């Protein structure tokens, strides 16, 4: 038995030696990746490979980014961190929420829709200490990143930091850009069913526009034009929050700007229906139908209002009938 064990041990040592020799002469996975990657900074610290190009301008400094990403160690098929299991990855503010320098610098080379790989040396990743127990000391890290969207929130931050007097000195075009970004934040929250956050963003936009001291009729017209979609968004958001009185308030504000706006008329019809004010709901929806006679949503809601109105009248008749029977008795 001892001779057999000695032979097995010798074979194992030989195989181990051959495996070490093979690994010594073969190229590691990260080394293979290096050969097809470009140098971002010129010091080989951040290497990049574009898998799927994006569109538009690159991510600006201090932007808020929505992205899926996964981090890998060499010789590992499973990521040590990933967002791909999330339906809605959280929005990350550059300079605040992204803690790895290499990942932040890499993000600022990307465009909307782009999917890229980044190979980060330790000084641009977790350093000499690593991040136990997930990341060992002085580890080279591979990140796969897919930019879903980004917003230039740096411009919003700069504008909010100004005093009201300073805000009134900037060109109106800058204010409108800021408000459009704020509204985009609100839309992102709304699409993720974070309705309270969406409401706060839309109201922030109306406040910024309301603080503007307009000088000309043209400026006033442009501000009203920017307020209209915010009021429509607020009306819909309040409906989602089951607050029809507030929804009606904002749809009426929208109608003050554009009395023939079909979305505002439709929102008012929805709010009146929730408030059981069927006559008013019908009036708003018939006005909307006159503008868009073949709109499915308007026609379906009109039918619903008519049914609810009929049910309400039937209940009233039944109630009055019972009252008369009691009086006769």
Rosetta blueprint (number, residue, H / E / L):
1 X L
2 X H
3 X H
4 X H
5 X H
6 X H
7 X H
8 X H
9 X H
10 X H
11 X H
12 X H
13 X H
14 X H
15 X H
16 X H
17 X H
18 X H
19 X H
20 X H
21 X H
22 X H
23 X H
24 X H
25 X H
26 X L
27 X L
28 X L
29 X H
30 X H
31 X H
32 X H
33 X H
34 X H
35 X L
36 X L
37 X L
38 X E
39 X E
40 X L
41 X L
42 X L
43 X L
44 X L
45 X L
46 X E
47 X E
48 X E
49 X E
50 X E
51 X E
52 X E
53 X L
54 X L
55 X E
56 X E
57 X E
58 X E
59 X L
60 X L
61 X L
62 X L
63 X L
64 X E
65 X E
66 X E
67 X E
68 X E
69 X E
70 X E
71 X E
72 X E
73 X E
74 X L
75 X L
76 X L
77 X L
78 X L
79 X L
80 X L
81 X E
82 X E
83 X L
84 X L
85 X L
86 X L
87 X L
88 X L
89 X L
90 X L
91 X E
92 X E
93 X E
94 X L
95 X L
96 X L
97 X L
98 X L
99 X L
100 X L
101 X H
102 X H
103 X H
104 X H
105 X H
106 X H
107 X H
108 X L
109 X L
110 X L
111 X E
112 X E
113 X L
114 X L
115 X E
116 X E
117 X E
118 X E
119 X E
120 X E
121 X L
122 X H
123 X H
124 X H
125 X L
126 X L
127 X L
128 X L
129 X L
130 X L
131 X E
132 X L
133 X L
134 X L
135 X E
136 X L
137 X L
138 X L
139 X L
140 X L
141 X E
142 X E
143 X E
144 X E
145 X E
146 X E
147 X E
148 X E
149 X E
150 X E
151 X E
152 X L
153 X H
154 X H
155 X H
156 X H
157 X H
158 X H
159 X H
160 X H
161 X H
162 X L
163 X L
164 X H
165 X H
166 X H
167 X H
168 X L
169 X L
170 X L
171 X L
172 X H
173 X H
174 X H
175 X H
176 X H
177 X H
178 X H
179 X H
180 X H
181 X H
182 X H
183 X H
184 X H
185 X H
186 X H
187 X H
188 X H
189 X H
190 X H
191 X H
192 X L
193 X L
194 X L
195 X H
196 X H
197 X H
198 X H
199 X H
200 X H
201 X H
202 X H
203 X H
204 X H
205 X H
206 X H
207 X H
208 X H
209 X H
210 X H
211 X L
212 X L
213 X L
214 X L
215 X L
216 X L
217 X H
218 X H
219 X H
220 X H
221 X H
222 X H
223 X H
224 X H
225 X H
226 X H
227 X H
228 X H
229 X H
230 X H
231 X H
232 X H
233 X H
234 X H
235 X H
236 X H
237 X H
238 X H
239 X H
240 X H
241 X L
242 X L
243 X L
244 X H
245 X H
246 X H
247 X H
248 X H
249 X H
250 X H
251 X H
252 X H
253 X H
254 X H
255 X H
256 X H
257 X H
258 X L
259 X L
260 X L
261 X L
262 X H
263 X H
264 X H
265 X H
266 X H
267 X H
268 X H
269 X H
270 X H
271 X H
272 X H
273 X H
274 X H
275 X L
276 X L
277 X L
278 X H
279 X H
280 X H
281 X H
282 X H
283 X H
284 X H
285 X H
286 X H
287 X H
288 X H
289 X H
290 X H
291 X H
292 X L
293 X L
294 X L
295 X L
296 X H
297 X H
298 X H
299 X H
300 X H
301 X H
302 X H
303 X H
304 X H
305 X H
306 X H
307 X H
308 X H
309 X H
310 X H
311 X H
312 X H
313 X H
314 X H
315 X H
316 X H
317 X H
318 X H
319 X H
320 X H
321 X H
322 X H
323 X H
324 X H
325 X H
326 X H
327 X H
328 X H
329 X L
